[in-house]
């Protein structure tokens, strides 16, 4: 199974929620695309990202946020979707090598 098949990319809906996510058993990596989302909205949901990141890490998955600005040093935030995929790929290699 390739990275595209095991990764779910999602954006905030107009009502600022993620309720329409279609998560399957094959999905283990998540990318939150926050491009175009304001800092005030991100600040109001940042705690949810910490909880989500923690739960994904426990299952040996990856959670990456795509955003044009960094809003927290404890979350993995990259500026482009390609960099998010690259980061996940590097984490998968590290897991396979047990680093």
N, C-alpha and C positions, 0 to 999 in steps of 0.2 A: 504494500500500500504506500502511495507516495504522499508527500507533505501536503499537497493540495487536497487530498481526500480526507486527511485527518485534521485539517485546520478549518475553523469557522471564523470568518471575518464578519463583524457586525458593526452597525452604526446606530447611533441614538435615533429613535423615532421622533416625530414632531412633538410628542408629549413627553419626551425625555425619559423613555423607558425602553427596556430590552425584552418586553414580554413576548414578542413574536419570534424568539429564537427557536430554531429547529435543531435541537441537539440530538445526535444519534450516538450509539455506542462506539462508533468508529472515531468520533471527534475527541481528540485529546489536547489539541492546541487551540488557543483563542486569540484573536486579534481584535481589539476595539479600535475602530477608526473614528477618531474624534476631530478630524479636520473640519473646520468650520464651526465647531462648538465653542461657545464663549467661556471665558475663565470663570464667570460666576456660576454657570451650570456645572462645570467640572468640579469646582469647589464643593458644590452641594451634593455631589455623588461620589466624591473621592473615597470615602470610607467603604463604599460598596466594592470599589476596585481592590482595596486591601483584602477584604474578606474573600473576594473571588480569587485573587492571586494566591492566597493561602490555600484555598481548597483545591485549586488546580495543581499547585506544587506537590500536594500530598499524593496525587495520582500520577506523578511523573510526567505531567503535561507542562505546557508553557503558556504564559499569558503576556502579551505584548500590547502596548498602547501606541497608536500612531497619532501624533499630535504635533502641530507646528511650534509648540512651546513646551518646555519641561515644567511640570507643576509639582513633582515630588521625586526626591532622590532614591526612595525605596522601591519605586515601581519602575519597570522597564518601559521607557518611553523613547521612541525613535521617530524621525521626521517623515519617513516614507513607508509605504506598504512593502516594497521590495526589501527594505532593511529589516522589517518585522519578520518576513519569511527567512531572511538570512540568519537572523538571531535565533529563531526556532531551530533552523537546521544545525547551527553550531551547538545548541543545547542538546539536540538529539545525538550528535556525534560524541559529546562529552559523556552523556549517559551510557552510550554503547561502550565507550572506553573506560567507564566507571571512574571518571575524574572528579 
